[in-house]
Each structure stands twice: as structure tokens, then as C-alpha cells.
Amino acid sequence: MPHDEPQSPSPAWTRKSFLRGLAAVGVAPLLPGVLPSPALAASSGDAAGFPLLRDGVVVDLFVDPADDPAVARAVGDLQADVERVGGVRPRLLRALPQEASLLVLVGTIGASPAIDRLIADRRLDVSRVKGRWEASVTQVVDRPLPGVERALVIAGSDRRGTVYCVYDISERIGVSPWHWWADVPVERRDTVTVPSGTRKRYEPSVRYRGIFINDEQNLTTWSHRTQEPDKHIGPETYRRVFELLLRLKANYLWPAMHPYSDFFNKHRANPELADHYGIVVGSSHPEAMLRNGVHEWDPWAKEHPAADGSLPVYDYTVNPAVISDYWRARARQNAGYESSWTLGMRGLHDSALETKHATTLAEKVVVMNDIIADQRRLLAEEVGAAAEPQIFIPYKEVLDLYNAGVQVPDDVTLIWPDDNHGNMRQLPDEAERRRAGGNGIYYHLSYWGRPKSYLWLDTTQLAKIWQELRRVYEHGADRMWIFNVGDIKSIETGLSFSMDMAWDVDRWDADEVEGFLVEWAGRQFGHRHGAEIAAIRTEYYRLAAELRPEFVARGLLSVVHHGDEAGRRMSAYDRLLRRVRALGAKLPEAYRDAFYELVEYPVHGAYLMNLKFYWAERNALAVRQGRGAGANRFADLSDAAHAEEAAITRRYNTEVAGGKWNGIVNPYPSEIPKAPGRPSVTRVARKETSGLGVAAEGNETGTGRPLSFSSYTRDRRFVDVFNTGFLPLDWAAEASHPWVRLSTSGGTMTEQTRVSVEIDWERVPKGAHEATVTVTGAGNSLAVPLRVLNDGRRARRRARGFVEAHGYVSMDAAHYDHRVARGGARWRTVRGLGRRTAAMEAVPSTAAPITDELTTRAPELRYRVRFAGTGDFRVTAFRLPSLDERGRRRVALALDDQPVAVLAGQAVATGNRGDAWARNVEDGIEKLTTTVTVTEPGEHVLRLFMVDPAIAVDQIVIDTGGLPVTYLAPPESYHHSYNPDPVPEEPWGLPDTPVR
């Protein structure tokens, strides 16, 4: 794994203390994985640093002509970056100067005579750098060469090691990797320096780190409109992609491959450019041997007809010779480039393997073995020893073939896929971890397909990515990580984090993922805004973990239970958007475009996607309730939210950055599955009447379910008072007891009013009470029943653990009372994971399952629970839907010392719609349920045990009677420490709420 080692002495420090120190002195955090000691940070802007520009004088850059062209090209970017910062462009020298007071000396060990001379003279320390993969050292050397007084030496172990070190300098002086792709501005300075201390960057955690541009219709549209009008993603676009990858310390690409895009080898400049930049080009699971079947097979088939004139089909059991020659031609064509060769076979355009003459699984295994042997033979003949890496991707049905006995040569890298929704399906076993070719992963940050697609926004929690990638790495899959990033735009944060982990998987711990966001946002917008942007993004991801905006649909979220479940979610979005706008107003004008792209549009877009469905759901309920003008009001609000969503997308495409991103963002691309569209609404015919209607919280219509109040949770409930017609209506509301408080007691209404009902706990007597709120109007009177339970201040103050109220107990899994580690395994808190603030994960992921004597052998979490009554109660653990197709996904629950119940979750990804796996990935959780028996009221202990490792739980709910079925868990119960003063939310979703 990598280490970045400051060579000058420094005091003991932690990453957190260092970040605080940076903020104190006003220094922006530096590159991921390049955190220096505080002493070096302090020198970065003073005379102790090495000056690249001072008093209008810029230091020359030198690269030996013998070095790799990728190095000189990257130094050309450094020239531009220094000019972006300081306004003066340094010279790029290809011959050493006769004399110079200062010089930046860039070179690759073994390819730069000047660098090699310094090493031979022991002037440059390359221990643990020389001979390693993509390692590097930066060191200031006095009198390195005749006539040169002082040099900043940048030396890489190979060409990419040098290139990454060059881009380190760029980011250290203030040029973000996203300066072009997200319009992050560069702060101008008269003096540009870099720390003078020696810094080594050792080998990365993962050897090949890259992206798959996939389902790229928006990127293709944008490229055609703004970059290359005669192409559909060509060299000018890929030039930008290659630079971004290198700035992110990536080295690998699966290019765009769909029918609406030009295939990569169509333009010969593409592979030539990739080699010039130092990018390894491979191909995805359906594109064996760098061939794009969508575009290339039909022309090949026409040029190679069968003897009877018919066109050969892409079936190796029918046309092995034609297909082999098809692959051979590409191997010969790209033999001179640094490439990755995908072995095996699937059907054309990501379809299943076609085998007319092999119908059984065993027969198909034989065919796949023959295919791999043939591909290996022609690679040896056409490419030779340079034909590496070679990879095999057991994706979808090919995984079944692999598990059934496909023989993959030992030096081939196995690329394990996730389930397309961020859950690894299976990981290498002990034998596979010993393979010479190693193991890698193909992981989705964006996806098109079943059961639902998410292509529009970056919505996968960073903590979820962290959890799965840690698990992957611990299982030895460290040779290659490929991330499906869709159109690249909108995935900027998730991609940055994924590449950061691929470079140094140990950099961020379970409770530090938000620290990445603080640092990353600080580098884009200034350190003073990093913490606030990180908090915004964390909440944005949490809301997406509840329900991705691309998965929003009718009938999911309740608008009547738990204080209007959907409305509470909209209230959270509303607060988040207000924070975004407040922060955006503080930023200098130069940052507005980047802020819109990276922060505001994702939050606003997700908000509006949810909002239009919320109003549509309220509209449908209003029609069922017989509302008049109010039903139409909700319909208007839903349509307005959809129009606003279109308007902000239009702004992104036509106004931001002067229209630079025309076509890059579209929730509804024409050729691929779309985000939820415009929900249908119903308008009722106008009636020149008025009438009184009432619907109390917990009731779709009427008031049959009483409003429940507890002195522990101190609730606020709502009553909707509405007009069944269109003419103004006078109405009034009155409570039966003085300790029942109403937000309003009446007035004149045309549409509807939401009345808040609360209890004055200082005035209500102790005990159980029934009360009534009576609403009158239009000659009618309707009563709303209330049930109030006041256990008193003393009971509330003395209660330990979570307290039952309203027929349930709801607990965040991270709010445990006691944690017990056993047998080398434990439960750890992963902040920012799941639907709440954190989830509990059983670790290490490599631990052995525990299937017996759980109460003495298994890691345990304990929760104190206070029950008001007795009975058999249903307990549900909300677990994140991780997979293990070679094992099982189990946890266990018990109450007190009662028998333990083992709960088994879905372990296999079916790829279907509508089944358990599909529900789990759509919801982001799986509900595992058992029953516990409470024989005495009072305090008890609920116990959660690990059975299988790497399983994560974020909520636990106990139904003690009458808990309504809802999409989300109910609000967390009262707890003297974790939730001592529940703050009821103000009612949200009133018809006069403005659409933003």
C-alpha cells in the first residue's frame, strides 16, 4: 500500500490536527495522499519553499529529450498551470542550461541522464522509489548540475510516476484536477512556491485505476455540440478525459461503447493520444480483445461472408475462425500501445453469450475455455510479452460460467463485478487471491438497467463506496479497479473519492469519510467553506440513500403517517437547499459556475424531482378525500416543480460557464432509460360550492385513527382542514382541553389549511387522557380524537434506553448502549452510511462466520429498551443489502437471555425486477424480521449479533402494536442521551409553499 513520506523531521501529529492547523493558517489542504507535516505546510508560502515564480521571474522547467513523451506533455500542463496561477508561463527546456540560479528538473529514473547522474552521485534519495510502480520523489537539491545553483527535482520510477508527481505540483499551487471539467477557478498569486522538503510517493494501493465511460448519450451529445461537430466523442474529447484521469492519479480507461458514440478505434488518433498521455486502454465485458461489437462486427461480417454468401453470426460455436481473425486484426493493430486485453466473450452490445451448439452449462464452459485459449494464442503471436494485463470479467451470466468451471489462466486478472448497485457479488477466495494475475473489480457509480437506472446525479454515499472498497481490498482485489462513471459530469465527487481510495486505501477511516469531503471541497472552493459543503453533500447523500432521486415513484412515501413522512423528507431537502443558497451567496463570482455544477444543481435537481412527486401524491390523496380547489392547487404545484426542474437543467446546459456544457446534463436522454418523468395529476371540475372536510394525521380520509401524544416524544401532529368546493369557507377549530394547543383556530379558506396540534406538557395532568379537536364550518362539525399519555417529568428524566411510544420503538443502530468484541471481530461505526447518520458494520470483512454459541462467541451490540406492555412483538433490523454469492448474509437478534433468532438476508443478485434483490437495491436497505416476547413491562436489553462479517445495520424497529406500514422507519424513539429532546418539525407542504 502507498505511503507519502515527508523526509524532514516533524512532531507527532494526526490528520485531523493537521487539517485544523491548515485552517488556522489559511492554507488549503493539499493533494489526497500527500499530506505533509505541519512544518512543511507552514513553509509552503514563505521563503523556505522553492519558488516557481517570484517578482515576475519564473523558473524554467527541464525534461530530457530521451524521456518518455508523456512526461514532456505533462510538464506542458505544468507550464500552463503556473501561468494560470501567476500569469507568467515558464519555459520548457529540452537541453540543460549553462547556468541557472533555479531550475525544475523533471525526469524518469533510467530515462533521464540528469536524474540518473544525481542518483549515482547519491544526491537524490530514491530508496523505495526506484524500480517500483508509479512511485516518485520530489526533492530540492543544491548545486545539482554544473552552473545550476538549486533545483526542484521531480523523479518518477516510471513515466506515470513522473507524470503524477508533476500534477502534484499543479495541485499544490492551486490548480484543481477539476479546473476544466468543473470550471473550478484558479486563484491568482504573484508568488508561487512549493514546499522544499523531500517527499516520496510510494506505490499505489491498486495498480490499475480507471473509469468506464458508459451509457454516455449526454456526453456524446455535448461532445458533438461543443468539441467535435464531425464526431461523436473523438480525440479532442478524449484529450480532456486523459488529462483528467492523470490529474486524478488514474491510469486506465474503458472508452465509450454505445451505438450513439464513435467506437474508440474508429479515430486512430484516439489510441495514439492515449499512449502519448500514458493511459492504458482496455475494453468492457462485452468488448473482447478491444473490439466494439456494436459498430465493428457487422462490417467485418460483410467483408467475410460464408461460402453461401450469408453473413456470419457472432457465435463462436458457429464461426470460430471468422471471430478469431476479427480479434487478431485488432491485436495486430494495437500491438504497439499499452493496452489491457479483455478475454472471454459475451454477445453483441452487452447481451448474453450466444452458443447455438452448446446448450448446457457444462457445454458453454467448454466453449469459454476454448475462446480464452484461442485469444491467448493470438495475443502471443501478435503482441508477445507486452500483451498485459489480460483480464477476465465474470459479469452477469459469465459469472455462472466461471463458477461452473471456466479455467482462467493464472496470470490473467479476474475482474469481479458488483450487482450494478454498489454491492460486490462475490470476492476472491484464498486460492484466487494467490493468482499471479491478481484480482480487480468493476464497480458502478452510475448504471443503466434492471431493476432501475441511476444515471443523472452522483447519488451513491461515499461511505457506501468506502465500505465496499475496503472489503474488496481486504479480500485481495487490488490489481485493477474500474468505475462506471456514466457521462463523467455529475459524478465528480464520487469519482474523486474512488480514485483517492484506489491510490491510498488506508487514508480514510470509517469515521473520516466526511473528512475527505471537507478536504476536497476546500480545494475547490477554499478551506473556509470546506466544512459547510461537506455537511451539505453528506446530507444530500443521506437523502439519496433513503431514496435515490432517480428511483422516486408514486405510492412509495406516506403523506399521512409519521407527521407526513414524505413531507418531512421534503422539509429536509428544503433546509438543505436553503443552506446551499446561503453559502452560494457568499462565494465570489468566479466560483459560481463550479458551485452550481458541483453543489447547487445536484441538490436542487434532487429536491425538485422529489417535490413534483410529493405534490402529485398530495393531489391524488386530495382527490380521494373529495377536496375542491385544493386538489387543483396541488396539481399546479407538481407541474410547476417539473417546469422548474427543466429550467435549472436548461440553465446548466446553456448558461453555466457561458454554455460550455450544452447537452451534458439531461435526466431524460432519448436512447436510454430515464429518471422519473412528469407525474400524472388530476384536476377536478370547478363547483360553485363550499364544504368542510377534515383528515387527521394517520388517516387517508376522516379521523378514525386518533392522534397519539407521548410525554417522552412530545409530538406535534397535523390535521388537514379543507374545502370540498371552490367558494370561500369560514371555519373554526376548538380543543376540548386547555392543554391542547392549535397553530390556528380558524379563518376563511378557499383551498386548505394544515393545523398543528401540540400538548402543553406543563399543564396536562399525569396519566392517560382522551381529548378532542372539533372543527366546524359550512354547517358541519367534525371531531378529531386525541390520545395523550403523560408519564411525568420524573419518569422521563429517569428512563434509560429507548422508550416505547405510539406502538413502536425505533432506534438508530449506532445508538447502542454497549458493544462487545469477540473472537477477533467487532462492530464498528461507519459514519455517513445508511439512512441515518451512521451504520454499524461487522468487521473485519475476512472474519469467519459464527453459527453457534452466538451469545458467547459473536460480536454483540446491546440496546436498552423500555416497554410499556407485554406481548409478542415484531422486530425489524434494517440492514444494508450487501451480497455474498458464495456465502450467506446473516445477523441475529435476541431479547435479554431468550433464544437467539438468526435472520438471513438476500445474498444473491438476481438481476430481475420485482424480487427481493430488486426491492433491496431500490430501497437501499433490506428488512430482516423476527419476533421477541416481552413477558413483563419495563426495561429490557435487545441484543444484535454478528453471524456473517461485513454486514451493516443502520436501524432497528420494534412494532408493539399498530405501527403503520411506511417506506421509512418511524422517527427515532426518545432516549435520555441520544434523543433527549425530540424537536417536532413544523408542518411542511402547505399549498402556499413556493416552488424554488
N, C-alpha and C positions, 0 to 999 in steps of 0.2 A: 504494500500500500504506500501511497506517496507521503512524503514529508516535505515541508518547506522550512528550511533551517536557517535562521539568522545566525551569522557566524560571529558577530560581536557580542561581548558579554551583556547580559540583561538580567534584571531581578526576576524573581518568581512572579508569574502573572497568569491570569486566566483570560479566556476570550471575552467574557463579559466585562471584566475590569478594563480590558484594553479598549473595548468599544466605548465604554463610558469615558475613558481618557480621551479618545478621539473626539467625542462630542464636546468635551470640556475645552479642548484647544482649538476646535473648529476645523479639524482635519477630516475629510471624507474618508470612509472606510475604503480599503484597497481591494485588490482582486480576491475572489474566492480562493482559499488555499494559499494566500500569500500574506497572511497577517504577520507583520514584523513585530519585534519587541517594541515596547514604548519608547526606548531610546532611539530606535531607528525612525519611528513615526515622528518624533519630535524634530529630527534632523531633516525631514523631507522638504521643508520650506525655507531652510536657512543656509548659511554659508557652509555648513558641514556637508550638505548634499552636493551631488555632482550637477553642475548647471548645464542644461541643454541650451538655454537661452538666457542671456543677461545683458542689460544695457544695449539692447538691439543687436547683439552679436550672438549668432547661433553656431553651435558646434557641428562640424562635419560628421557624416556617417560613412564608415568604410565597410565594404564587403568585397572579399577577394573574388576575382573573375572565375576562379576554379570552383567556387562554392556552388551549391545547388541553386538553380534559378528561383525556386520557391523562396529562398532566403532573401535574395535581392528584391523580389517582388514585395515581400512583407516589409522590408526596410523602406520601400517606396511608400507604403501606407504610413509608416512611422514619420517619414518626411511630411506627408500631408497632415498627420495628426499634430506634429509640432507646430506647423503653420496654423492649424485650426486654433490652437491654444495661444500661441504667441504672435501670430501674424507674420512670421518670417519663416521661410522654407529653408531647411538645411540642404547642403549639397550631399549627393550620394557619390562617393569616391570609389573607383574600382582599382586605383593604384594608391599605394601608401604615400602620404605627403612627406616632403623633405623635412619639414618641421611643422610643429603644431603644439600650442600650449595645451589644448584639449582635443580629444577625439573619441568618438564612439566606435568601438571596434567590434564588429559583428561577424561571427563565423561558426561553422560546424566543425567539431573535432574530427580530424582526419581529412577534411576537405578545405581547410583554410591554413595555409602555411604560417600565417602570423599567429593564429591561435595555437597551432602545434608547437611553434617556437616557444611561446610563453609556458606551455605545459612542460616541454623538455627542459626549460631553464628553471622549472619549479616556481614560476612567478604566478601561475594560475592553478588553484586547487580544484581538481576535477574528480576527487575521490567520490565514489558512489554516483558519479555522473557519466564518466567515460564508459562506453560500451553498454549503457542502459537504454531503455526505450523512452524516447521523448523527454529525457531529463535535460537539465540545463543549470548553468551557474551564471550569476551576474556579480562582477567584482570590479572595484576600482583599483587600477594598477598604476603606480608611479613609474615614470620613465620606462614604458613597456617596449618601446622601439627607439632606434636612433632618431633624434630630432623631435620626439613626442614626449612632452612633459608628464601628461596624465591622461589616462584613458578609462572610459567605462567599457568594460569588456563583457560582451554577451556571447556566451558559448553554449552550443547545444550538442547533445550526444548524437543526434541525427538531425535531419533537416527540419522536422516538425518541432523537435525540442528547441531549436534555434528560433523558429517562427513564433512559437508560443511565448518565448522569452521576450521577443520583440514586441508582441502585443501586450505583454505585461507592462512594459514601459508606457505604451499608449494609454492603458487604463490608469496607470499610476499618475499620469499627468492630467487626467480628467476627461479622456475620450471613452465614452461608454461603448461596449460592443453593439449597443442598440442605437448608436448615434444616427445611422442611416435608416435602419429598419423600423425605428420607433420615434425618429426625429428628436432624440434626446440632445439638447443643446450642449455646446462646449463653452465653458466659462473662459473668457479671455484673461490672460495674465501677461505682465511684462517680463516676469522672471519665471522660468520653467526649470525646476530641478527635480532630481530623483534621489532617493536615499543612497548614501555612499557605502553602506555596509554590504558585505558579501551575502548573497542569498542563493541558496540552492533549491532547485525544484526537482525532486526525485520522481521515480516512475509513477504514472497514474495508477489508480486502483483498477481501472478497466482499460484494456489495451486498445480496443476499437470502440469509439463513442460517436454515435451518429444519429441521423434522422431519416425518416421516410416521408417524403412529400406525397401525400395520398388524398384521394377524394378532393382534388385540387382545382375544382372548377372555378372558384373565386380567384385563386392565384393565377390561373390561366387567363381568365377574363382581364384581370388587372395587367398582367404581363403584355397581353396583346394590345391593350389600350394605351399603355404608358411607356413600355420598354421596347417592344419589338413588334410593330404593326404587321410585319410579314411572317410572324411566327406565333406559336402558342407554347411559350416557355422555351427559350433558346439561350445562347451563350451570354447575352447581356444580363439576363435574369440569373442564370447560374453563377455568373461572376459575383453578383451580390450575395448569393447563397453561400458560395465558397468562403468569401471573406467573413461573413457572419459566423460560419462554423468554426473557422480558425480563431476568431476573437473569443468564441465561447469555449475554446480548447477542445473542439470536436475534430474528428479526422475522417469521417465516414458518411457516405450518402447512398440511400436508395432513391433514385430520381423519380419524378412524376411518371405515371404509367397508364393513365386512363385514356379512353378514346378521344376526349376533347383536348388532350395535350399532345404535343410532339414527343415521340419517343426519343430517349436520350441520344442514341447513336445516329439519329437522323441528321443531326448537325455535327459534323466531325470536329468542330471547334469545341464541343462540349467535353469529350474525354481528354482532348489536348489541354484545355483550360484546367480541368481537374488535376491533371498531372503537374501542370505548371504551378498550381496553388499548393499541391501536396495533399490533395484529398483522395482517399481511397473510394472508388465507386463500386458498389455491388448492385444487387437486384433483389426484389422481394420474393416471397414464397411462390407466386405463380410464374416468375420470370427466370426459369432455369438458364444458367450459362449466359447471363447478361442479355438474354433475348426477351423482347417485349412482344408477347404473342398477340396482343390486341392489334398491333399495327403491322407486325413483321411476318406472321405466319402465312396469311393469305397471299401476299406477293410471292413468297417463297414457294408455296404450294403451286401457284400458277406457273412458276418457272420450272417446276419439277413434277409434271403430271405423270400419272400412272401409264402403263403401256396401253391401256384402253382409252386414254385421254382424260380420265376422271381425275379430279383433284384429290390428293392425299389428305386424310384427316389427321388431326393431331392426337394420334393414338399409337403408343409405342408397340402395342401388340399387333398392330396392323402395318405400320410403316416405320420400322426401326431405322432402316438405312437412311431414308429421307430426313428423318428427325435428327439423326446423329450428324449428318452433313450440315444441317441447319445450325446446330450448336457449334460444330467445328469451324464454320465460317466466322462466327463471332469471336471464338477463341483466337483464331489467327489474326483477326482484325485488331483486337485489343491486347494482344500479347505484350506490347511494349509499355503498357501503362500499369500502374499499381492498382490492381483490381482485386475484388473479392468475388469468388465464383460460387454461385448457388447451385447445389446439386439436388438431384431428385426431380420430381415432376408433379405438376397439377394440371388441370385443364386450362384452356384459354380464358383469360380475363378472370382469374381468381375463382374458377369453377372447380368442381371435383375432378379427380383423375379419371380419364376415360380409358377403359380396358375392355374392349369387345371380346377378346379371347381369354380374359381372366375374370371370372365372376365371383369366386370365393375370396375370402380374406387371405387365405394361405396362398392362393394363386397370385393375388395382387402383390403380396410381399415378395414373391419370386421375381415379378416384373420390376418392382422398385429396385431390388438388388441388381438386376441386370442393367437398369438405367444408370445407376450410380457407377457400376464397373465400366460401362461404356464412356461415361463422362470423364472419369478419372483417366482412362486410356488416352482419350483425345487431348485432354489438358496436358498430359505428359508429353505427347507428341508435338503439340503446337506451342505450348508456353514453357514447358520444362519446370525447373525448380522454382521459378518465380510465380508459379500458379498457387499462390497462397495469399490470404487464407481461403480455404474452401469451407463452405458452411452447409448444413442440412437443417431445414426448418420444419419440424413436425407440427404443422399448422392445420387445424381442423381435422379432416378425416385422415390426413397423413400421420397425425399423432397416433391414431388407432393402428395404422400400418406399422409404425415404429414399435409400438408396444407389442405388436404381434410377431416381431422378429426381423424387421429390416436390419441388415448388417451395415452399419455406417463405419467406414474405416477410422482407425484410431486417431489419425492426425486431422480429421475433419471436425470442425467446431459444431457442436449441437446448439441450435438457437431455440430456446424454449419460449413458447408464446403464452401471453396472458389470455384471459377469456374475452378480450376486446374491451373490457370494462375495468381494467386495472387490477385484476385478481389473477395471480400466477396459477396456471392449471396444475402443473407438476414441476418438480425441480430435480436436478440430477441426484441419483443415489450414489453410494460410496464408489461403486465401480465406474460410473460415468464421470465422477469427479477426478478419477485418475487418468482420464484420457489425455493423450498428448495434445490433441486439438482443443481441449478445454470445452467450456460451455459458455453460452451467452443467452440473451433474452431479446424478445421482440415485444415491446410494451406500448400500449395505446394511451396517448394523451388526447386523442381525437379519434372518432370512429364512425363509420357508416355501416349499418347492418342491423341484424336482429339482436335483441328484441326492439331496441330503439337506437337512433343515431345521436351523437353529440359532436357536432362539427362547428358550431357557431362561436362559442366562447370557451375560454380556459376555465373549466369548472371542476377539475379533479383536485381535491385537497392535497396540498403539499405534504401534509403529514401522512396521508394515504400513500403517496408516492414514496415517501421516506420509509414507511413501514414495509412495503413490498420490496423495495430495492435493498434494504438491509437484509431482509430474509433471503433474497436472491444471492447476495454477496456471501452471506454466511453458509450458503449451500454450494459455494464454489463456482457460481456462474459469473466469472469475471473477465472473460476473454472479449466479449462483444456485447454492447447494449445499443439497441436501435429503438428509437422512439418515433411512433407515428404522430406527426405534428400537423396533419391536415394541410392547411394553406400557410402555415408558419405564423401569419398575423393572428393576433388574439391569444396565441399560446406562448407569448414572450416570457411570462413569469414562470410558468411550469417548465418550459424548456430550459431556462436559465438554471433553475433548481436541479433539474435532472442531470444536466451537464456538470454542474457543480459536484453532485454526488458521484458521478462517474469518474471525475478527476480525483476526488478525495472522499471516499465513502464514510470515513470516520470523522469528518469535520463537524457534522451537526449531530447532536444527541437527541434523544426522544423528547426532551423538553425545550429544545433550542431551534425548532424549525421556524418559529416566528422570528428568531434572531437572523436567519437568512433574509427574511423579508425586510427587516429593519435595515440590514446592511445593503441589500440590493436596491431598495427604494432610495436609500441615502445616496447611492452612487448615481442614480438617475436624476434625483430632484434636490439633492443637498441633504446633509445629515440632519438638519433641524426638522425635516419633515419625514424622516425615515420611520420613526415610531408610529406616527399617525397613519401613514399609508399602510404600514404593516398591519395595524389594527383593522383598518378598513378591508384590506384584502383577506385577512383571517376571517372576519365576519362574512364577507362575500362568499368565501369557500364553504363556510359552515352552512349558510343558507342553501348553497348548491348541493351540499351533502344531504340535506333534508330532501331536496327535490331539484334535480338539475333543471334550469330554465328550458332546456330542450325537451324535457320529459313532462312538462306541465300539461295537464289534461283535465277535462271536465270530470267532476264527481270524485276527485281524489281527496281534497281537503274539505273538512267540515266548515260550514259557515254558521252553525248553530251551537256546537259544543265547545266546551273549554274556553268560554269567552270569545267565541268566533275564531276557531283555530286558524283559518285562512286569513282572517283579519289581523290576528296577532302577528302572523308572518309578514303581512304587508306593512304592519307598523314597524317591524324590524327593518325591512327594506327602506321604508320612508326615513327612518332615523339614519340609516346608512347613507342614503343619497344626500341628506342634508349635511352630513359630515363631509362628504365628497365635495359638495359645492362650497362649503365654508372654507375648506382647505384650498380648493382651486382658486378662490378669490384672493388668496394670499400670495399665490405664486407670481413671479414676474411673467410678463407677456411671453418671453422666449420659451417658457416651459409649458404653455397652454396646449400646444398640439400633442406633445408627448403625454401630458397628463390626461388628455381626452382619450388617447389611444390605449394607454396602459391602465388607467384607473376609472375615469368617468364613464366612458362608453360601456365597459363590461357591467358596471353596477347599474347604470341607468337602463341598459338594454334588458338585463335580467329582471329588474324592477318592473318594467313595462310589460314584459312577457307574462309575468305573474299577475300584474294588475288587470290586464284585459280579461284574463280568465277569472279573476276574482269577481269583477263586476258582472261578467256573464253568468257566473254561478249565483250571484245575488239576484240577477234578473230572472233566472229560471225559478228560484225559490219565490220571488215576489209574484210571479205568475201563478204558481201553485197556491200561494196564500191569498190570491184574489186582490192584490194591490192594483191601484189605478195608475195615476200619474207617476208614482214612484217606480213602477216596473219599467216604464219607458225611460225614466231618468237613468236607471242602471244600464239599460241598453245603450243609451247615448254615451255614458262614461266608458263602457267597454270599447265601443267604436273609436272614441277619442283616444284611448290608450293605444290602440292599434295604429292609428294615424300618427301619434307621437313617436311610436317605435319606428315607423317608416321614416319619419322626419329626422331622427337622430342618426339613422343609418345613412340617409342621404347626405347629412352633414359630414359624416365620416368620409364618404366617398367623393364628395365634390367640393368641400370647403376646407377640411383639415389639411394643413401643410400645402395650401394652395391647390388642392385637387390632386395631389400626388398619388393618393390611394384609390383612385377611381376604379371601382369594381372589386376591391379586395375584401369587403365585408358584405355579406348577404345571408340573412337567416334562411332564405328560401331559394337556393340555387335550383335551376330548372332540371338538371340532369341527375340529381342525387336526392336521397330522402331529406326532407326539410324539417326544420324546427316546427313546433305547433304554429298553425296559421291564425287566421281570424276566427275566433269562436262565434258560433251562431247565437243570436239573441232573438227574443220575441218582443214585439210591441203590441200593446193592447189598444183596441179602438177607444177613442175618447167617448166618455159618457158624461153628460152634464148633470152629475150627481156627486154626492159625497157620502161617505160612510166610515164608521170606525172599525179598525182591525187591530188586533194585538197578537204578537208572537213573542213568547218569553224564551230566553236562552235555554238551550236543551230541547227545544221543540221546533219542528219544522213548521207546524201550524198550531195555533192555540197556546194554551198554558197548562196542559196536563201534567208536565214534569215540573215539580216545584223547583224554585231557585234555592240552592243549597249554600249555607254560610257557616263557616267554622271560625272559632276564635283563634285557631292556630294559623290558618292561611289568610284570614282577614280579607275575604274576597270582594271583588267588585263584579256584579252581574249586570246583564243588559236586558231591557225589554224594548222591543220594537213596536212603536205605535205608528199606525199607517192609515192612509186614506184609501178606501176602496174605490173612490171615484176621482174626479178631476176638479171639483169645485172646492173652495176653501172650507176647512172644517175647524171648528172650535172644540178643543178637548181639554181635559184636566186629569191629573193623577193625584191620588191621595193615599198615604200609607196608614195602616191601621194602628201603628205604634210610633211614638215619638223617636225611638232609637233607629227607625228605618229612614235612611236619607236618600233623597232622589236628586238627580242632577238638574231636573227641571220638573215643574209641576203643571205645565200646560201652556196653552197658547193657541195660535191659529196656524193651521198646517194645510199645505196643498199636497205634499208628497208623503213624507215620513220623518219620524224623529226617533233616534235611539236614546233611551233613557237609562242612565246608570243607576244601579241600586246598590247601596252600601249599608253597613251596620255601624252605628256608633257604639263601639265596644266598651266605652267608659260608662254608658248609660244602660246597656241591656243587662237584665238580671242574669245571674248564673243559672245554667241549666238548659234544657231543650225547650224551644218555643216555636210556635207557628204564627205567622203574620200574613198580611195581605196587602198588596198594592192594587187599588181599584182605579181603573181608567174609564172615564166617561166621555161621551161625545155623540152627536147626531142621534140623540135619543136612546143611546145604548150604554150599557155599563158592563165592563169585563173585569174579572178578578184574576190576579196573578198570585198564586200561593208561594210562601216563603217558609223554609225550614232553617232554623237558626240554632246552632249548638255552641254554647259558651261554657268552656271548662274553667274559665277564670284565669287571671294573670299568673297565679302561683303555679298552677298545673302547666301552663305554657312555659314558664320560666324553668321549671324543674324537669320537663320532659327530655329524655335522652333519645338520641337517634331520630329516625323518621317517624312521623305521626300520621296515622290513618285519618283521612277525612274525605268526605264526598264519595265514599265507596271505593277508595283505592289508596295505594301507597306508590309514589313514583320517586325513583332515586337515580341520580347520575352514578354510573359505576365508579367514577373517580372519587366519589364522596364516601369512601369506605371508612369504617371505624377502626379496623385493624387489618394488617396484611401479614401473611405468614409465608416465608420462603421455605421450600423443602426440596431435598434431593438435587440441589444444584440448579433448580428452576425457580422462577418467581413471577409475580405480576408487576409490570411496570406501567407508569402513566405516560401516555403519548398525548401531549398537548396538541390541540388543533385537529384532532382526529374524531370523526363521527358527527352526530347531530348536535352534540352539546359542546362543551369547551374542551373535553378530553375523553379518551377511552383508555381502558385497561387491557394490556396485551400480555399474554403468557409467553415468557422468554426463558432461555434462548430458543430460537426457532428450530434449532437442531436437537432439542431435548427429546428424549424418548417419551412416547405416550405412557400415561399411567392409567391402568384399567382396573386395579383392585386396591383395596385398603386406602381409598382416597382420603379419608379423614386424617390419616397419619403420614401419607406419602406425597400427596399432591399440594402444590402451592394453593393458597387459600386467601380469599377476601371475605371479611365479615362486616355485616351491616346490622346495626341495631334498629329494630322496628317496634313501634308501639301500636298494638291492635286494640280497637275499641270493643270488639266482639269475638266470637268463636265461629269456626266452620272450616270447610274445605275451600281453600282459596286458590285461584289460578295465578301462577307466577310466570311472567314472560321476560326472558332475557333477550335484549336487542343486541345481536352480535353483527359485526361487520362481515360481509359474505365472502371471506377468503375461501380458497379451494385447496384440495389435495387429492388429485385423481388416483394416486397410489395409496392413499390412506383414508382417514376419516377426519371430521371436524366436530369435536365434541367438547362440551363443558358439563359440569354437574352442579346441582343445587341441592341444598338440604336446609331444613329449619331446625335450629337447635341441634339435638342429638338424634333426630329422626333419620330414617334410612335415606341414603343419597340417591337422587334421580339423575341418571346420565341422559343428557339431551344431545341428539345427533343432528347436525346441520347438513345442508347440501354440500357435497364435496366435489361434484362433477359439473362441468359446464356443458349443458346440452346443446346450446346454440339455437334453442327453439323460442317460440313466442308463447307466453301464457302459462308456462310451467313454473315450478318452484325457483329454478335458477333465474329465469327471466324476471320474476317478481322481485327477487333479491337484488339484482343489479339495477333494476329500475328504481327501487326504493332506497338502495344503498345500505340496507340492513336486512337481516333475517330474524324473524321472531321465533324463538325456541321456548316452548311452553311445558310446564308441569303443574302439579297441584301439591300444595302443602296443607297440613291440618293444624289448625290453631285450637287447642283444647281449653286454653284459659286466656282471657283478655290480659293486656298488659305488655311488658317488654319481652321481646324475643330476639334471636340472632339468626339472620339469613346468611347462609354460607355459600360462596361460589368457589368451585374448584376447577383447576386446570385438568383436563383429560388429555387433549392434544395440544402441542405447542403452537405458538404463532396465531392463536385465536384471540380476537379482540371483542370486548363487550363495552358498550357505552351507556346503556340504560337498563334498568330493571323495574318492572311494574307488577304490582300485586293487585288483583281485582278482588275486592272484598264484598262486592255486590252492587250491580247496577252501573258499572263502568261502561260508557258508550263506546262503540267501535269507531275509532278515528285513525287517520293516517299517521299522525304524530303521537308520541306518548303524551299523556297529560302533563301539565306543569309540575315541576318538582315539588314534593311534599315539604311541609315545614320540618326544619331541622335546626336545633339550637345553635349549631356552628356554621353549617353550610348554607342554610337558607333561613336565617332567624327572623328576617323582616320582609316577607314577600311583598313586593310593591305591585299592586294591581295596575294594569295598564289602562290608560284612558281608552274609551271606545274609539275604534278606528273604522273607517269605511262609511262615514256619513255621506249622503249624496252631494253635499256641497264641497267635499274634499277636492281640491284642484288636481287635475291631471298634469303631471310635470313632463 
